Amino acid sequence: YVSIALFAIASVFGLTILVKWLTKKEASKAVIYSHGLFAVAGFVLLLVLALHNTGNVLTAAITLFAIAAIGGLYMFIMDLSKKFSPLWLAFVHALLAVGAFVALLIYAFMIIKP
């Protein structure tokens, strides 16, 4: 459940970043770094969980979070080099993360039996 909480906090920071992008404003570095740190911490805990548990839904959550993380890392690197990432990438990143979060919730609350 700690992983869920960390991803939920990361999503609030991520939504803040997305709103700033859509309004053509710059998100603070603290918000950007916090988003990444909470997401990475949640992902690491999720990987530790996967060492002791199995299931297709858990695998799907990890896979979707990993793909979202690759997009997030690309956007972060572009931000560090003062370049803008395409807006479509931010939306794909967000959709992948939301899908992964839903899969994690399904797994955690056993909505779908393994």
N, C-alpha and C positions, 0 to 999 in steps of 0.2 A: 504493500500500500504506500510505502514511502516513495517508490518510483512513480506511482500515479500522482502523488502530491507534487513531486519535483517537476514532472511534465506539465501539470496544471499551472504551476507558477511560471514555467518557461513559456507556456502558451499565452499567458497574460502579457509578458514582455514582448513576445512575438507579435501579438495583435497590436500592441502599442507601436512597434516598429512599422508594421504594415500601414496603420492609420497615418503615421508621419509621412511615409512614402506617398500615399495617395493624396495627401494635402500639400505635397511638394515641400515638406519641412524635413529638417535633418533630425534623426533620432539621436539622443545623447549616447555617448560611448558607454556610459554606465548601464543603460538599458540594453544595448547591444551585447555587451560582455556578460551581463546577468542572464540574458536569454540563452546564450551559448553555454554558460557554466551550469545552469540548472538542467538544461537538456542533456548535456554530457553526463552529469551526475545521475540523472534518471536512467540514461542508457546503460551506464556501467552497472547500476543496480539491476537493471533488467537482464543484462548478460549474466550476472551472478545467479539470478533466479533461474535462468535457462540452463545453467550447469547442473541444477538439481531437479529440474522439471522439464517435461516435454509437452508437446502438443502443437497441432497445426496452427491454432489461433495465436499462440505465443510466438511461433516461428514467423507468422505473417506480421505480427506487430514489430518484431525485431527487424525484419527485412524492410518494412515500410519506413521505420525510423532511421535505418541505415541509409536508405536512398535519400530521405529528407535531409539527413545530416550532410551528405555529400553536396547537395544543393546549397545548404546553409553555409558550409565551409567555403564553397566557391563565392557566394555573396559576401562573406566576411573578408576573404582575400581581396576581392574587388574593392570593397569599402576601404581596406587598409591602403590600397594603391590609388585611392581617390577616384576610382572609376565607378560608374553606375551599372548595376546589374539590371537585366531586363525585368520589367514588372511581371511578365508571365511566369518567370522563374520563381518569384516570391509567392505567387498564387499556387504554383505546383508544389513548392516546398510546404506551404501551409496545408494544402489538401492532403498531401502524403502524411504529414504529421497528425492531422485530424483523423485520418483513416487508421493510422497506427494506434492512436490514443483510444479510439473506439474499440479496436481489436484487443487492446490491453484491458480495457474495462470489461469486455465480454469474457476474456480469460479470467480475470480476477474474480468476477462475480459469477462465473460458471453459467452464463446465460446459455452457452452452447457447451454441451458435455464433450470432453475430449474423446 
